């Protein structure tokens, strides 16, 4: 399992500042909590796309699809006008 160093939090820090751990999970999809300098727990954002267990290329593809679907308007069939062009 590859772990992004920005998603690592110690168990003592997680106990003291759990809201920070949830912000990391919100931003990155998951937060890894270390105990005794080893990964022990994984906090996953359940509302986000399920990225745990996927390879890096598959994660990038899913994130890119999500970004593109939010930024690019749906295609218009020939002869039709977009709503704001009418």
C-alpha positions, 0 to 999 in steps of 0.5 A: 500500500502506498501512503501519501505522506500528507495523509499521515497522522500519529494516533496521539495527534488524532486523539488530540485533534480529530477534526484535523484528521477529518479535514485530511480525509475530506481533502485527500479521500483518506487519512492514515493514522500511525501507531508506533511508527507503523500504519495502523488505522485508515479513515476514509471519506465515505461520501467521496469516490472509493479510492482505497485499494486502487492503483495510482493510475486508476486514482488519477483517472477517477479524479480527472473524470470527476474534475472534468465532469464538474468543469465542462458543460455537457455536449450539445447536439447539432442544431440545438442551443445551450440554455444561456444562448437562447 
